[in-house]
């Protein structure tokens, strides 16, 4: 499961390890061992990187290809590759 807190904690760790690095959603996801399915939540991660509170970041997330069922990335569904999710 990926949560706002996991993303926030990953951002904090990355900033501590390398304060001069440019943080990207891809870097955050890789540090967590996740891989987004549709990319619809990437704008949400960018907003978290920029320090928006959870509610504002979620409200600004862009619609994604799995909109009808809700974005698996934001619904707390496990979005890791199957071999990572099982291990």
PDB file of N, CA, C and O in Angstrom:
ATOM      1  N   UNK A   1       0.835  -1.176   0.000  1.00  0.00           N
ATOM      2  CA  UNK A   1       0.000   0.000   0.000  1.00  0.00           C
ATOM      3  C   UNK A   1       0.885   1.246   0.000  1.00  0.00           C
ATOM      4  O   UNK A   1       1.904   1.294   0.689  1.00  0.00           O
ATOM      5  N   UNK A   2       0.494   2.229  -0.762  1.00  0.00           N
ATOM      6  CA  UNK A   2       1.223   3.489  -0.741  1.00  0.00           C
ATOM      7  C   UNK A   2       0.321   4.542  -0.111  1.00  0.00           C
ATOM      8  O   UNK A   2      -0.858   4.654  -0.446  1.00  0.00           O
ATOM      9  N   UNK A   3       0.891   5.298   0.793  1.00  0.00           N
ATOM     10  CA  UNK A   3       0.112   6.306   1.502  1.00  0.00           C
ATOM     11  C   UNK A   3       0.795   7.662   1.399  1.00  0.00           C
ATOM     12  O   UNK A   3       1.967   7.764   1.038  1.00  0.00           O
ATOM     13  N   UNK A   4       0.034   8.698   1.726  1.00  0.00           N
ATOM     14  CA  UNK A   4       0.589  10.050   1.756  1.00  0.00           C
ATOM     15  C   UNK A   4       1.782  10.086   2.708  1.00  0.00           C
ATOM     16  O   UNK A   4       2.802  10.710   2.414  1.00  0.00           O
ATOM     17  N   UNK A   5       1.649   9.422   3.836  1.00  0.00           N
ATOM     18  CA  UNK A   5       2.724   9.421   4.832  1.00  0.00           C
ATOM     19  C   UNK A   5       3.986   8.760   4.287  1.00  0.00           C
ATOM     20  O   UNK A   5       5.088   9.256   4.516  1.00  0.00           O
ATOM     21  N   UNK A   6       3.839   7.649   3.571  1.00  0.00           N
ATOM     22  CA  UNK A   6       5.008   6.989   2.968  1.00  0.00           C
ATOM     23  C   UNK A   6       5.706   7.934   1.995  1.00  0.00           C
ATOM     24  O   UNK A   6       6.932   8.041   1.982  1.00  0.00           O
ATOM     25  N   UNK A   7       4.907   8.612   1.188  1.00  0.00           N
ATOM     26  CA  UNK A   7       5.477   9.544   0.214  1.00  0.00           C
ATOM     27  C   UNK A   7       6.195  10.668   0.940  1.00  0.00           C
ATOM     28  O   UNK A   7       7.325  11.013   0.593  1.00  0.00           O
ATOM     29  N   UNK A   8       5.545  11.241   1.948  1.00  0.00           N
ATOM     30  CA  UNK A   8       6.128  12.340   2.728  1.00  0.00           C
ATOM     31  C   UNK A   8       7.428  11.880   3.396  1.00  0.00           C
ATOM     32  O   UNK A   8       8.430  12.594   3.355  1.00  0.00           O
ATOM     33  N   UNK A   9       7.417  10.694   4.009  1.00  0.00           N
ATOM     34  CA  UNK A   9       8.616  10.173   4.671  1.00  0.00           C
ATOM     35  C   UNK A   9       9.743   9.931   3.675  1.00  0.00           C
ATOM     36  O   UNK A   9      10.905  10.211   3.970  1.00  0.00           O
ATOM     37  N   UNK A  10       9.403   9.410   2.493  1.00  0.00           N
ATOM     38  CA  UNK A  10      10.419   9.179   1.458  1.00  0.00           C
ATOM     39  C   UNK A  10      11.041  10.499   1.025  1.00  0.00           C
ATOM     40  O   UNK A  10      12.256  10.587   0.845  1.00  0.00           O
ATOM     41  N   UNK A  11      10.215  11.519   0.858  1.00  0.00           N
ATOM     42  CA  UNK A  11      10.717  12.841   0.474  1.00  0.00           C
ATOM     43  C   UNK A  11      11.658  13.365   1.548  1.00  0.00           C
ATOM     44  O   UNK A  11      12.730  13.883   1.235  1.00  0.00           O
ATOM     45  N   UNK A  12      11.269  13.235   2.803  1.00  0.00           N
ATOM     46  CA  UNK A  12      12.121  13.691   3.905  1.00  0.00           C
ATOM     47  C   UNK A  12      13.456  12.955   3.917  1.00  0.00           C
ATOM     48  O   UNK A  12      14.504  13.574   4.101  1.00  0.00           O
ATOM     49  N   UNK A  13      13.424  11.624   3.720  1.00  0.00           N
ATOM     50  CA  UNK A  13      14.672  10.836   3.683  1.00  0.00           C
ATOM     51  C   UNK A  13      15.565  11.276   2.526  1.00  0.00           C
ATOM     52  O   UNK A  13      16.770  11.462   2.696  1.00  0.00           O
ATOM     53  N   UNK A  14      14.961  11.440   1.348  1.00  0.00           N
ATOM     54  CA  UNK A  14      15.740  11.835   0.175  1.00  0.00           C
ATOM     55  C   UNK A  14      16.366  13.211   0.368  1.00  0.00           C
ATOM     56  O   UNK A  14      17.512  13.432  -0.025  1.00  0.00           O
ATOM     57  N   UNK A  15      15.633  14.126   0.963  1.00  0.00           N
ATOM     58  CA  UNK A  15      16.172  15.473   1.212  1.00  0.00           C
ATOM     59  C   UNK A  15      17.302  15.430   2.234  1.00  0.00           C
ATOM     60  O   UNK A  15      18.265  16.190   2.126  1.00  0.00           O
ATOM     61  N   UNK A  16      17.191  14.553   3.218  1.00  0.00           N
ATOM     62  CA  UNK A  16      18.234  14.425   4.227  1.00  0.00           C
ATOM     63  C   UNK A  16      19.499  13.818   3.624  1.00  0.00           C
ATOM     64  O   UNK A  16      20.608  14.278   3.893  1.00  0.00           O
ATOM     65  N   UNK A  17      19.318  12.776   2.803  1.00  0.00           N
ATOM     66  CA  UNK A  17      20.461  12.088   2.195  1.00  0.00           C
ATOM     67  C   UNK A  17      21.179  12.963   1.177  1.00  0.00           C
ATOM     68  O   UNK A  17      22.404  12.910   1.066  1.00  0.00           O
ATOM     69  N   UNK A  18      20.432  13.762   0.440  1.00  0.00           N
ATOM     70  CA  UNK A  18      21.023  14.563  -0.629  1.00  0.00           C
ATOM     71  C   UNK A  18      20.253  15.877  -0.778  1.00  0.00           C
ATOM     72  O   UNK A  18      19.400  16.002  -1.657  1.00  0.00           O
ATOM     73  N   UNK A  19      20.553  16.850   0.076  1.00  0.00           N
ATOM     74  CA  UNK A  19      19.790  18.094   0.101  1.00  0.00           C
ATOM     75  C   UNK A  19      19.794  18.878  -1.212  1.00  0.00           C
ATOM     76  O   UNK A  19      18.880  19.663  -1.463  1.00  0.00           O
ATOM     77  N   UNK A  20      20.805  18.676  -2.042  1.00  0.00           N
ATOM     78  CA  UNK A  20      20.898  19.434  -3.290  1.00  0.00           C
ATOM     79  C   UNK A  20      20.254  18.730  -4.476  1.00  0.00           C
ATOM     80  O   UNK A  20      20.220  19.279  -5.577  1.00  0.00           O
ATOM     81  N   UNK A  21      19.746  17.529  -4.266  1.00  0.00           N
ATOM     82  CA  UNK A  21      19.116  16.782  -5.362  1.00  0.00           C
ATOM     83  C   UNK A  21      17.767  17.384  -5.725  1.00  0.00           C
ATOM     84  O   UNK A  21      17.052  17.919  -4.878  1.00  0.00           O
ATOM     85  N   UNK A  22      17.443  17.280  -7.007  1.00  0.00           N
ATOM     86  CA  UNK A  22      16.121  17.678  -7.479  1.00  0.00           C
ATOM     87  C   UNK A  22      15.213  16.466  -7.327  1.00  0.00           C
ATOM     88  O   UNK A  22      15.454  15.417  -7.924  1.00  0.00           O
ATOM     89  N   UNK A  23      14.173  16.619  -6.527  1.00  0.00           N
ATOM     90  CA  UNK A  23      13.257  15.502  -6.302  1.00  0.00           C
ATOM     91  C   UNK A  23      12.230  15.432  -7.419  1.00  0.00           C
ATOM     92  O   UNK A  23      11.663  16.444  -7.832  1.00  0.00           O
ATOM     93  N   UNK A  24      12.006  14.228  -7.893  1.00  0.00           N
ATOM     94  CA  UNK A  24      10.997  13.975  -8.921  1.00  0.00           C
ATOM     95  C   UNK A  24      10.087  12.860  -8.419  1.00  0.00           C
ATOM     96  O   UNK A  24      10.482  12.087  -7.546  1.00  0.00           O
ATOM     97  N   UNK A  25       8.876  12.767  -8.959  1.00  0.00           N
ATOM     98  CA  UNK A  25       8.008  11.662  -8.560  1.00  0.00           C
ATOM     99  C   UNK A  25       8.673  10.302  -8.801  1.00  0.00           C
ATOM    100  O   UNK A  25       8.535   9.392  -7.984  1.00  0.00           O
ATOM    101  N   UNK A  26       9.389  10.163  -9.914  1.00  0.00           N
ATOM    102  CA  UNK A  26      10.059   8.898 -10.212  1.00  0.00           C
ATOM    103  C   UNK A  26      11.073   8.519  -9.149  1.00  0.00           C
ATOM    104  O   UNK A  26      11.158   7.359  -8.746  1.00  0.00           O
ATOM    105  N   UNK A  27      11.838   9.497  -8.699  1.00  0.00           N
ATOM    106  CA  UNK A  27      12.831   9.247  -7.656  1.00  0.00           C
ATOM    107  C   UNK A  27      12.147   8.822  -6.353  1.00  0.00           C
ATOM    108  O   UNK A  27      12.609   7.909  -5.668  1.00  0.00           O
ATOM    109  N   UNK A  28      11.056   9.488  -6.023  1.00  0.00           N
ATOM    110  CA  UNK A  28      10.308   9.147  -4.810  1.00  0.00           C
ATOM    111  C   UNK A  28       9.764   7.724  -4.910  1.00  0.00           C
ATOM    112  O   UNK A  28       9.913   6.931  -3.980  1.00  0.00           O
ATOM    113  N   UNK A  29       9.132   7.404  -6.044  1.00  0.00           N
ATOM    114  CA  UNK A  29       8.587   6.053  -6.221  1.00  0.00           C
ATOM    115  C   UNK A  29       9.685   4.997  -6.156  1.00  0.00           C
ATOM    116  O   UNK A  29       9.518   3.969  -5.499  1.00  0.00           O
ATOM    117  N   UNK A  30      10.807   5.239  -6.832  1.00  0.00           N
ATOM    118  CA  UNK A  30      11.904   4.262  -6.815  1.00  0.00           C
ATOM    119  C   UNK A  30      12.422   4.040  -5.401  1.00  0.00           C
ATOM    120  O   UNK A  30      12.736   2.913  -5.017  1.00  0.00           O
ATOM    121  N   UNK A  31      12.510   5.115  -4.629  1.00  0.00           N
ATOM    122  CA  UNK A  31      13.022   4.965  -3.264  1.00  0.00           C
ATOM    123  C   UNK A  31      12.092   4.113  -2.401  1.00  0.00           C
ATOM    124  O   UNK A  31      12.525   3.522  -1.412  1.00  0.00           O
ATOM    125  N   UNK A  32      10.814   4.053  -2.779  1.00  0.00           N
ATOM    126  CA  UNK A  32       9.836   3.240  -2.051  1.00  0.00           C
ATOM    127  C   UNK A  32       9.679   1.841  -2.639  1.00  0.00           C
ATOM    128  O   UNK A  32       9.031   0.981  -2.043  1.00  0.00           O
ATOM    129  N   UNK A  33      10.272   1.616  -3.809  1.00  0.00           N
ATOM    130  CA  UNK A  33      10.114   0.330  -4.470  1.00  0.00           C
ATOM    131  C   UNK A  33       8.794   0.202  -5.202  1.00  0.00           C
ATOM    132  O   UNK A  33       8.334  -0.908  -5.471  1.00  0.00           O
ATOM    133  N   UNK A  34       8.176   1.339  -5.528  1.00  0.00           N
ATOM    134  CA  UNK A  34       6.896   1.349  -6.229  1.00  0.00           C
ATOM    135  C   UNK A  34       7.073   1.780  -7.679  1.00  0.00           C
ATOM    136  O   UNK A  34       8.091   2.355  -8.065  1.00  0.00           O
ATOM    137  N   UNK A  35       6.052   1.481  -8.461  1.00  0.00           N
ATOM    138  CA  UNK A  35       6.022   1.905  -9.856  1.00  0.00           C
ATOM    139  C   UNK A  35       4.573   2.279 -10.182  1.00  0.00           C
ATOM    140  O   UNK A  35       3.689   1.426 -10.095  1.00  0.00           O
ATOM    141  N   UNK A  36       4.311   3.547 -10.560  1.00  0.00           N
ATOM    142  CA  UNK A  36       2.925   3.936 -10.837  1.00  0.00           C
ATOM    143  C   UNK A  36       2.362   3.184 -12.033  1.00  0.00           C
ATOM    144  O   UNK A  36       3.072   2.923 -13.004  1.00  0.00           O
ATOM    145  N   UNK A  37       1.092   2.841 -11.955  1.00  0.00           N
ATOM    146  CA  UNK A  37       0.451   2.119 -13.054  1.00  0.00           C
ATOM    147  C   UNK A  37       0.073   3.054 -14.192  1.00  0.00           C
ATOM    148  O   UNK A  37       0.421   2.794 -15.343  1.00  0.00           O
ATOM    149  N   UNK A  38      -0.633   4.137 -13.890  1.00  0.00           N
ATOM    150  CA  UNK A  38      -1.151   4.987 -14.963  1.00  0.00           C
ATOM    151  C   UNK A  38      -0.531   6.378 -14.952  1.00  0.00           C
ATOM    152  O   UNK A  38      -0.630   7.091 -15.951  1.00  0.00           O
ATOM    153  N   UNK A  39       0.090   6.779 -13.882  1.00  0.00           N
ATOM    154  CA  UNK A  39       0.705   8.097 -13.799  1.00  0.00           C
ATOM    155  C   UNK A  39      -0.237   9.197 -13.353  1.00  0.00           C
ATOM    156  O   UNK A  39       0.181  10.346 -13.207  1.00  0.00           O
ATOM    157  N   UNK A  40      -1.493   8.869 -13.135  1.00  0.00           N
ATOM    158  CA  UNK A  40      -2.456   9.880 -12.727  1.00  0.00           C
ATOM    159  C   UNK A  40      -2.151  10.512 -11.381  1.00  0.00           C
ATOM    160  O   UNK A  40      -2.581  11.632 -11.108  1.00  0.00           O
ATOM    161  N   UNK A  41      -1.422   9.812 -10.549  1.00  0.00           N
ATOM    162  CA  UNK A  41      -1.125  10.331  -9.217  1.00  0.00           C
ATOM    163  C   UNK A  41       0.194  11.107  -9.178  1.00  0.00           C
ATOM    164  O   UNK A  41       0.550  11.650  -8.132  1.00  0.00           O
ATOM    165  N   UNK A  42       0.912  11.168 -10.277  1.00  0.00           N
ATOM    166  CA  UNK A  42       2.211  11.840 -10.255  1.00  0.00           C
ATOM    167  C   UNK A  42       2.084  13.316  -9.894  1.00  0.00           C
ATOM    168  O   UNK A  42       2.946  13.858  -9.203  1.00  0.00           O
ATOM    169  N   UNK A  43       1.015  13.972 -10.354  1.00  0.00           N
ATOM    170  CA  UNK A  43       0.840  15.385  -9.993  1.00  0.00           C
ATOM    171  C   UNK A  43       0.613  15.522  -8.488  1.00  0.00           C
ATOM    172  O   UNK A  43       1.010  16.519  -7.885  1.00  0.00           O
ATOM    173  N   UNK A  44      -0.018  14.529  -7.890  1.00  0.00           N
ATOM    174  CA  UNK A  44      -0.222  14.515  -6.436  1.00  0.00           C
ATOM    175  C   UNK A  44       1.134  14.450  -5.728  1.00  0.00           C
ATOM    176  O   UNK A  44       1.365  15.171  -4.757  1.00  0.00           O
ATOM    177  N   UNK A  45       2.018  13.596  -6.210  1.00  0.00           N
ATOM    178  CA  UNK A  45       3.345  13.459  -5.607  1.00  0.00           C
ATOM    179  C   UNK A  45       4.123  14.761  -5.764  1.00  0.00           C
ATOM    180  O   UNK A  45       4.818  15.177  -4.836  1.00  0.00           O
ATOM    181  N   UNK A  46       4.020  15.408  -6.916  1.00  0.00           N
ATOM    182  CA  UNK A  46       4.688  16.697  -7.130  1.00  0.00           C
ATOM    183  C   UNK A  46       4.196  17.709  -6.098  1.00  0.00           C
ATOM    184  O   UNK A  46       4.991  18.456  -5.530  1.00  0.00           O
ATOM    185  N   UNK A  47       2.901  17.732  -5.860  1.00  0.00           N
ATOM    186  CA  UNK A  47       2.352  18.674  -4.882  1.00  0.00           C
ATOM    187  C   UNK A  47       2.847  18.365  -3.473  1.00  0.00           C
ATOM    188  O   UNK A  47       3.083  19.283  -2.688  1.00  0.00           O
ATOM    189  N   UNK A  48       3.005  17.098  -3.147  1.00  0.00           N
ATOM    190  CA  UNK A  48       3.555  16.737  -1.836  1.00  0.00           C
ATOM    191  C   UNK A  48       5.014  17.187  -1.762  1.00  0.00           C
ATOM    192  O   UNK A  48       5.447  17.710  -0.735  1.00  0.00           O
ATOM    193  N   UNK A  49       5.772  16.988  -2.837  1.00  0.00           N
ATOM    194  CA  UNK A  49       7.168  17.434  -2.881  1.00  0.00           C
ATOM    195  C   UNK A  49       7.248  18.931  -2.595  1.00  0.00           C
ATOM    196  O   UNK A  49       8.164  19.393  -1.915  1.00  0.00           O
ATOM    197  N   UNK A  50       6.288  19.680  -3.117  1.00  0.00           N
ATOM    198  CA  UNK A  50       6.280  21.134  -2.924  1.00  0.00           C
ATOM    199  C   UNK A  50       5.679  21.559  -1.590  1.00  0.00           C
ATOM    200  O   UNK A  50       5.580  22.751  -1.303  1.00  0.00           O
ATOM    201  N   UNK A  51       5.278  20.582  -0.772  1.00  0.00           N
ATOM    202  CA  UNK A  51       4.872  20.870   0.589  1.00  0.00           C
ATOM    203  C   UNK A  51       3.409  21.154   0.834  1.00  0.00           C
ATOM    204  O   UNK A  51       3.067  21.695   1.886  1.00  0.00           O
ATOM    205  N   UNK A  52       2.530  20.812  -0.094  1.00  0.00           N
ATOM    206  CA  UNK A  52       1.105  21.032   0.144  1.00  0.00           C
ATOM    207  C   UNK A  52       0.571  20.028   1.155  1.00  0.00           C
ATOM    208  O   UNK A  52       1.019  18.881   1.179  1.00  0.00           O
ATOM    209  N   UNK A  53      -0.382  20.441   1.994  1.00  0.00           N
ATOM    210  CA  UNK A  53      -1.022  19.490   2.911  1.00  0.00           C
ATOM    211  C   UNK A  53      -1.732  18.386   2.138  1.00  0.00           C
ATOM    212  O   UNK A  53      -2.075  18.570   0.971  1.00  0.00           O
ATOM    213  N   UNK A  54      -1.952  17.258   2.769  1.00  0.00           N
ATOM    214  CA  UNK A  54      -2.537  16.079   2.116  1.00  0.00           C
ATOM    215  C   UNK A  54      -3.844  16.390   1.409  1.00  0.00           C
ATOM    216  O   UNK A  54      -4.054  15.943   0.281  1.00  0.00           O
ATOM    217  N   UNK A  55      -4.728  17.149   2.051  1.00  0.00           N
ATOM    218  CA  UNK A  55      -6.035  17.418   1.459  1.00  0.00           C
ATOM    219  C   UNK A  55      -5.906  18.247   0.186  1.00  0.00           C
ATOM    220  O   UNK A  55      -6.575  17.967  -0.808  1.00  0.00           O
ATOM    221  N   UNK A  56      -5.043  19.270   0.214  1.00  0.00           N
ATOM    222  CA  UNK A  56      -4.856  20.113  -0.965  1.00  0.00           C
ATOM    223  C   UNK A  56      -4.189  19.329  -2.085  1.00  0.00           C
ATOM    224  O   UNK A  56      -4.552  19.486  -3.251  1.00  0.00           O
ATOM    225  N   UNK A  57      -3.228  18.495  -1.750  1.00  0.00           N
ATOM    226  CA  UNK A  57      -2.542  17.706  -2.773  1.00  0.00           C
ATOM    227  C   UNK A  57      -3.508  16.739  -3.437  1.00  0.00           C
ATOM    228  O   UNK A  57      -3.488  16.589  -4.658  1.00  0.00           O
ATOM    229  N   UNK A  58      -4.354  16.080  -2.652  1.00  0.00           N
ATOM    230  CA  UNK A  58      -5.322  15.138  -3.216  1.00  0.00           C
ATOM    231  C   UNK A  58      -6.339  15.860  -4.083  1.00  0.00           C
ATOM    232  O   UNK A  58      -6.749  15.339  -5.121  1.00  0.00           O
ATOM    233  N   UNK A  59      -6.751  17.051  -3.673  1.00  0.00           N
ATOM    234  CA  UNK A  59      -7.736  17.809  -4.445  1.00  0.00           C
ATOM    235  C   UNK A  59      -7.173  18.243  -5.789  1.00  0.00           C
ATOM    236  O   UNK A  59      -7.924  18.409  -6.750  1.00  0.00           O
ATOM    237  N   UNK A  60      -5.849  18.430  -5.869  1.00  0.00           N
ATOM    238  CA  UNK A  60      -5.235  18.889  -7.104  1.00  0.00           C
ATOM    239  C   UNK A  60      -4.785  17.776  -8.025  1.00  0.00           C
ATOM    240  O   UNK A  60      -4.257  18.051  -9.102  1.00  0.00           O
ATOM    241  N   UNK A  61      -4.977  16.523  -7.631  1.00  0.00           N
ATOM    242  CA  UNK A  61      -4.541  15.399  -8.463  1.00  0.00           C
ATOM    243  C   UNK A  61      -5.328  15.381  -9.765  1.00  0.00           C
ATOM    244  O   UNK A  61      -6.531  15.641  -9.781  1.00  0.00           O
ATOM    245  N   UNK A  62      -4.646  15.076 -10.839  1.00  0.00           N
ATOM    246  CA  UNK A  62      -5.269  15.046 -12.159  1.00  0.00           C
ATOM    247  C   UNK A  62      -6.036  13.746 -12.365  1.00  0.00           C
ATOM    248  O   UNK A  62      -5.660  12.709 -11.819  1.00  0.00           O
ATOM    249  N   UNK A  63      -7.120  13.798 -13.159  1.00  0.00           N
ATOM    250  CA  UNK A  63      -7.812  12.550 -13.503  1.00  0.00           C
ATOM    251  C   UNK A  63      -6.845  11.611 -14.228  1.00  0.00           C
ATOM    252  O   UNK A  63      -5.912  12.059 -14.894  1.00  0.00           O
ATOM    253  N   UNK A  64      -7.072  10.340 -14.093  1.00  0.00           N
ATOM    254  CA  UNK A  64      -6.161   9.395 -14.723  1.00  0.00           C
ATOM    255  C   UNK A  64      -6.929   8.349 -15.508  1.00  0.00           C
ATOM    256  O   UNK A  64      -8.160   8.352 -15.532  1.00  0.00           O
ATOM    257  N   UNK A  65      -6.192   7.455 -16.151  1.00  0.00           N
ATOM    258  CA  UNK A  65      -6.816   6.477 -17.036  1.00  0.00           C
ATOM    259  C   UNK A  65      -7.705   5.487 -16.296  1.00  0.00           C
ATOM    260  O   UNK A  65      -8.536   4.829 -16.922  1.00  0.00           O
ATOM    261  N   UNK A  66      -7.556   5.366 -14.998  1.00  0.00           N
ATOM    262  CA  UNK A  66      -8.417   4.440 -14.260  1.00  0.00           C
ATOM    263  C   UNK A  66      -9.442   5.214 -13.444  1.00  0.00           C
ATOM    264  O   UNK A  66      -9.877   4.759 -12.386  1.00  0.00           O
ATOM    265  N   UNK A  67      -9.829   6.398 -13.945  1.00  0.00           N
ATOM    266  CA  UNK A  67     -10.755   7.281 -13.239  1.00  0.00           C
ATOM    267  C   UNK A  67     -12.063   6.592 -12.869  1.00  0.00           C
ATOM    268  O   UNK A  67     -12.580   6.809 -11.773  1.00  0.00           O
ATOM    269  N   UNK A  68     -12.602   5.775 -13.750  1.00  0.00           N
ATOM    270  CA  UNK A  68     -13.902   5.144 -13.489  1.00  0.00           C
ATOM    271  C   UNK A  68     -13.876   4.337 -12.201  1.00  0.00           C
ATOM    272  O   UNK A  68     -14.833   4.365 -11.427  1.00  0.00           O
ATOM    273  N   UNK A  69     -12.792   3.624 -11.972  1.00  0.00           N
ATOM    274  CA  UNK A  69     -12.688   2.817 -10.763  1.00  0.00           C
ATOM    275  C   UNK A  69     -11.891   3.492  -9.679  1.00  0.00           C
ATOM    276  O   UNK A  69     -11.688   2.915  -8.611  1.00  0.00           O
ATOM    277  N   UNK A  70     -11.435   4.703  -9.928  1.00  0.00           N
ATOM    278  CA  UNK A  70     -10.564   5.392  -8.992  1.00  0.00           C
ATOM    279  C   UNK A  70      -9.133   4.957  -9.216  1.00  0.00           C
ATOM    280  O   UNK A  70      -8.869   3.790  -9.505  1.00  0.00           O
ATOM    281  N   UNK A  71      -8.231   5.869  -9.087  1.00  0.00           N
ATOM    282  CA  UNK A  71      -6.823   5.581  -9.348  1.00  0.00           C
ATOM    283  C   UNK A  71      -6.284   4.616  -8.299  1.00  0.00           C
ATOM    284  O   UNK A  71      -6.315   4.911  -7.105  1.00  0.00           O
ATOM    285  N   UNK A  72      -5.797   3.484  -8.736  1.00  0.00           N
ATOM    286  CA  UNK A  72      -5.234   2.495  -7.813  1.00  0.00           C
ATOM    287  C   UNK A  72      -4.053   3.085  -7.057  1.00  0.00           C
ATOM    288  O   UNK A  72      -3.774   2.692  -5.925  1.00  0.00           O
ATOM    289  N   UNK A  73      -3.367   4.022  -7.681  1.00  0.00           N
ATOM    290  CA  UNK A  73      -2.207   4.640  -7.053  1.00  0.00           C
ATOM    291  C   UNK A  73      -2.619   5.459  -5.830  1.00  0.00           C
ATOM    292  O   UNK A  73      -1.884   5.509  -4.844  1.00  0.00           O
ATOM    293  N   UNK A  74      -3.783   6.099  -5.888  1.00  0.00           N
ATOM    294  CA  UNK A  74      -4.220   6.967  -4.808  1.00  0.00           C
ATOM    295  C   UNK A  74      -5.185   6.276  -3.853  1.00  0.00           C
ATOM    296  O   UNK A  74      -5.412   6.761  -2.745  1.00  0.00           O
ATOM    297  N   UNK A  75      -5.748   5.162  -4.264  1.00  0.00           N
ATOM    298  CA  UNK A  75      -6.726   4.476  -3.419  1.00  0.00           C
ATOM    299  C   UNK A  75      -6.055   3.624  -2.354  1.00  0.00           C
ATOM    300  O   UNK A  75      -6.732   2.948  -1.579  1.00  0.00           O
ATOM    301  N   UNK A  76      -4.743   3.652  -2.312  1.00  0.00           N
ATOM    302  CA  UNK A  76      -4.034   2.851  -1.338  1.00  0.00           C
ATOM    303  C   UNK A  76      -3.787   1.435  -1.824  1.00  0.00           C
ATOM    304  O   UNK A  76      -3.295   0.594  -1.072  1.00  0.00           O
ATOM    305  N   UNK A  77      -4.130   1.163  -3.090  1.00  0.00           N
ATOM    306  CA  UNK A  77      -3.883  -0.167  -3.641  1.00  0.00           C
ATOM    307  C   UNK A  77      -2.386  -0.365  -3.806  1.00  0.00           C
ATOM    308  O   UNK A  77      -1.640   0.594  -4.005  1.00  0.00           O
ATOM    309  N   UNK A  78      -1.964  -1.585  -3.725  1.00  0.00           N
ATOM    310  CA  UNK A  78      -0.553  -1.905  -3.887  1.00  0.00           C
ATOM    311  C   UNK A  78      -0.202  -1.769  -5.355  1.00  0.00           C
ATOM    312  O   UNK A  78      -0.697  -2.530  -6.187  1.00  0.00           O
ATOM    313  N   UNK A  79       0.659  -0.795  -5.684  1.00  0.00           N
ATOM    314  CA  UNK A  79       0.973  -0.541  -7.088  1.00  0.00           C
ATOM    315  C   UNK A  79       2.362  -1.041  -7.460  1.00  0.00           C
ATOM    316  O   UNK A  79       2.860  -0.749  -8.547  1.00  0.00           O
ATOM    317  N   UNK A  80       2.981  -1.789  -6.566  1.00  0.00           N
ATOM    318  CA  UNK A  80       4.293  -2.340  -6.894  1.00  0.00           C
ATOM    319  C   UNK A  80       4.140  -3.462  -7.900  1.00  0.00           C
ATOM    320  O   UNK A  80       3.064  -4.037  -8.064  1.00  0.00           O
ATOM    321  N   UNK A  81       5.227  -3.755  -8.560  1.00  0.00           N
ATOM    322  CA  UNK A  81       5.239  -4.888  -9.473  1.00  0.00           C
ATOM    323  C   UNK A  81       4.928  -6.145  -8.658  1.00  0.00           C
ATOM    324  O   UNK A  81       5.315  -6.219  -7.491  1.00  0.00           O
ATOM    325  N   UNK A  82       4.243  -7.132  -9.236  1.00  0.00           N
ATOM    326  CA  UNK A  82       3.824  -8.319  -8.470  1.00  0.00           C
ATOM    327  C   UNK A  82       4.942  -8.985  -7.679  1.00  0.00           C
ATOM    328  O   UNK A  82       4.721  -9.407  -6.544  1.00  0.00           O
ATOM    329  N   UNK A  83       6.140  -9.088  -8.253  1.00  0.00           N
ATOM    330  CA  UNK A  83       7.216  -9.758  -7.526  1.00  0.00           C
ATOM    331  C   UNK A  83       7.657  -8.943  -6.316  1.00  0.00           C
ATOM    332  O   UNK A  83       8.117  -9.516  -5.328  1.00  0.00           O
ATOM    333  N   UNK A  84       7.525  -7.605  -6.373  1.00  0.00           N
ATOM    334  CA  UNK A  84       7.866  -6.772  -5.227  1.00  0.00           C
ATOM    335  C   UNK A  84       6.747  -6.804  -4.189  1.00  0.00           C
ATOM    336  O   UNK A  84       7.010  -6.781  -2.987  1.00  0.00           O
ATOM    337  N   UNK A  85       5.502  -6.858  -4.653  1.00  0.00           N
ATOM    338  CA  UNK A  85       4.360  -6.853  -3.745  1.00  0.00           C
ATOM    339  C   UNK A  85       4.329  -8.115  -2.893  1.00  0.00           C
ATOM    340  O   UNK A  85       3.924  -8.073  -1.731  1.00  0.00           O
ATOM    341  N   UNK A  86       4.753  -9.230  -3.463  1.00  0.00           N
ATOM    342  CA  UNK A  86       4.714 -10.498  -2.738  1.00  0.00           C
ATOM    343  C   UNK A  86       5.858 -10.634  -1.755  1.00  0.00           C
ATOM    344  O   UNK A  86       5.722 -11.298  -0.728  1.00  0.00           O
ATOM    345  N   UNK A  87       6.997 -10.003  -2.065  1.00  0.00           N
ATOM    346  CA  UNK A  87       8.186 -10.176  -1.230  1.00  0.00           C
ATOM    347  C   UNK A  87       8.276  -9.222  -0.171  1.00  0.00           C
ATOM    348  O   UNK A  87       9.228  -9.253   0.608  1.00  0.00           O
TER     349      UNK A  87
END
